[in-house]
């Protein structure tokens, strides 16, 4: 059994490569793809009957080289010249959103604005009072306080 496993270690590398490719489909960051490429290189060495220790070392080196050299190229190619996807996330996505004043914003003071079911502490960008029910747009986010302007 051990002899079979040792002589057919390429099958394990093939399995690792396929599992990494499937996992990459769920992320899209081209990070796990590098390990799949490393597994393919190790599989080729296993088919050439190179020792298991050498296969593991080459897998690690090939994966690291892929992370540093191939991944940036692939990300640039598939993301249209950007290294990120260009989308704001988390709290940064609040800027530009529209909402409704749920509690009057006082002149040079605070009030509340409802956006997508959340209620935010808000202040006016011009310092003027904004009445309840007025549609506003978020122009700035400072921690948990948004700055808004009338639409």
N, C-alpha and C positions, 0 to 999 in steps of 0.2 A: 504494500500500500504506500509506504513512504517512498519507495523507488518510483512508483507511478507518479506520485505527487511531485517529486523532485524533477522528473524528466518531462513533466507537463506543466511546469510552473507558468508557462506562457498563458495558460487558460485563466489563471488568477489575474494576471495583468490585463487580459482582455476584459474580464469581469469588472475590474477597477475602472478601466477606461469607459466602459458602457455606463456604469453607475454614475461616474462623474459627468458624462454627457447628459444623462437624464436629469441629474441635479442641476446642471447648468441651465437647462430649459426653464427651470423655475426661478432663476435669479436674473439672468441677462446681464450680469456684470463682467462676464468673461474671466472670472477669477478661478472657478472650478474647472474651466476648460483647460487651464494650464496643467492641472494635475492629470487630466485625461491625456494630454499630449505626452507628459512624462511617463505615464503608464504604457503608452504605445511604444515609446523608445525602449523602455525596460522589457516589453514583450518581444521586441525584435532581438534584443540581447539574449533573452531566454530561448528563443528559437535557434540562436547561434550557439547554444549550450554554454553560455557564460555563467559563472557561479552566482548563487543567490545574493551573496553579499555585494558583489559588483552591480547586480541588477538594482538593488535598493539604493546604492550610492548614486548610480546613474539616474534613477527615477527622481531622487531628491535634487540633483544638479540640473537635470533637464526641466523640472518643474520650476525651480528658482529662476533659471535663465528665461524661461517662457514668461514668468511673471514680470520680469524687468524689461524684456525686449519685445516680446510678441504681443502681450496684453495691451500696452499703450497704443500700438499700431492698430490692432483690431478695434479697440474702443473708438479711436479717431475715425476709422473707416466706416464703422456701422453707426456712429452717432453724428455723422455729418460734420466732422472737423472739431467737435466739442469734446472735451474730456468728461463732461458731465452731461446730463440729459437736459439741462437748461430749465428745469422746472423748479419753482420754489416749493419748499416743503415745510411742514409743521407750522410754526407761528409766522414764518416769513411769507407764507401764502396768504396771510390776512391782508397785506397791503394791496390795494386795488379792489377789494371786495366792497360790496354795497350792503347796507343794513338800514334799519329803522330805529330812530331814537325811541327808546322805551321809557326813559326817565329824562326829563328836561335837562339839557346841558346848560349850566349857569354861565353867565358872562365871566370869563377868566376863571372858571371853575370846572367842576366835573359833573358828569351825568352818566347815563348808561345807554348802550346801543346793542340791539339784538341782531346777530348775524348767524344765519344757519342754525338756529336753535340755541345758540350760546349768547349769554349776556355779558358784555364787556364794559369795564369802566372806561369812559371816554372824555376827551376834552376837544374843544373847537380849535381848528388851526388858526382862525382869525381872532379868537378871543371873545367872539360874540356869543350871545345866548342862542340856542337852537331848541325849538319847541318839540314836545313829544309828538311822534308820528311822522316827523320829517325824514325823508330819505337822505342818507349820507353815504359818503365814500371814504374808506380808510386810506389815509395818506402816509401814516407813519405808525410804527409799533415800537413802544418803549416798555420792555418787560411785559407787564400785564395791562398796560394802559394804551389805548389806541387814540390817535389823533385823527379827527374826521373833518370833512368839509361838506357843505351842502351840495346836493346834486342839482 
